[in-house]
């Protein structure tokens, strides 16, 4: 997996999605699902959904001509609000 200062490529993300979906298909293949299988399916879904979101975001930024950057803190969070003084 990429470090926070590196952006994964579409291919990296798609490979991971493919691997997770293959595992999902394996769990469903010709058998009754156990409780552990159902738990794993929940984990797979929780991991796949953000990957699709990341992929869509990267593609949208590319289409808009932007470069992917990690969000930076605004600096406003470090000052107390008027009510907190």
N, C-alpha and C positions, 0 to 999 in steps of 0.2 A: 504494500500500500504506500502511496506517496506521502511524504512528509508535509506538514502544513504549508511550507513555502514552495511546494511543487504542485503543479496541476497535473492530474492524471489525463491521459489522452482518451478520446472516444473509445479507442480499441481496448485500452486497459479496463475501462468501465464495462464495456460490452462483454469482454472475456469473463469478468466477475459475475455479471448478470447471467450469462450462459451457464456458468458452473453452478450457480445457485438454482437455476431453473432445472438443470439436469438432475440435481439432487432431489428436487421436489418431485420430478417425474419418477425417479427411482422409488421414492417413498410410496407413491400411488400405484406402482406397477403390480397388478395381479395379487393383491392381498388386502386383508383387513388392516386398517390403521390402528396402531396401539396408542396409548396415551402419550408415550414418548415421541411417536411419530407426529402426532398432532402438535405437541409442544415444539418440535423441530420445524414443522411447517409454519408455525407462528413466527419463529425466529427468522426463517428464510424470508417470509413476507416483510418483516420489519427491516431486513437488510436490503432487499431488492427495491422497495419503494423509494428510499432516498437516493439510491444509485440512478434510477430513472430520472428523478428530479435533478440530480447533478448533471446528468447527460443533457437533458433539455436546457438547463441553464447555460452550460458551456456552448451549446449550439446556438442559442439565442444571442449570447454575447458576441459570438463570431459573426453572426448575420448582421448585428448592429455595428460591427466594426470595432468593438471594444476588446480589451484584453482582460482575462480573468485575474482578479486581484482579491486577496483575502481582505475582509472588512477591517478597517482600522478604528481603534477607539476614538471617540469624538473629543475627549478631553473634558467635556461638560460633566461627565459622571464623577469627576474627582472633586468638584466644588460642591459644598453643601447647599441645599436649597434654602431660600429665605426663611422658611418655616423651621428648618433644622438648626439655625444659628442660635 
